[in-house]
Amino acid sequence: MPQFVRGADIQEIPPGTARVLRIRGREIALFNADGTFYAVKNSCPHRGFSLDRGAVQDGVVTCPGHGWQFDLRTGDSVDHPPAGIRCYRVEIRQGWAWVEVP
């Protein structure tokens, strides 16, 4: 059953950056995209590069390995459909990002 797990203090993740979280055996990238927080599986489906090191612009992360792009809101690939990444729900509670994981 999915439940929310406390992930990170949002003050420690400036806009345009990410933090890697390890929750229940999963590596999750928590992004701050202009004040909105998104959590995704921290692995590009193309070659497995860590997405937390990718550039974020307009809610889209660009993989640092080969430039594939993913919409952080949906996980959909912008330029290589039907590839995509797993998204996790995020709630902000009292300055902390909580991530819903199975």
Secondary structure, 3 states (H helix, E strand, C coil): CCEEEEEEEHHHCCCCEEEEEEECCEEEEEEEECCEEEEEECCCCCCCCCHHHCEEECCEEECCCCCCEEECCCCEECCCCCCECCEECEEEECCEEEEEEC
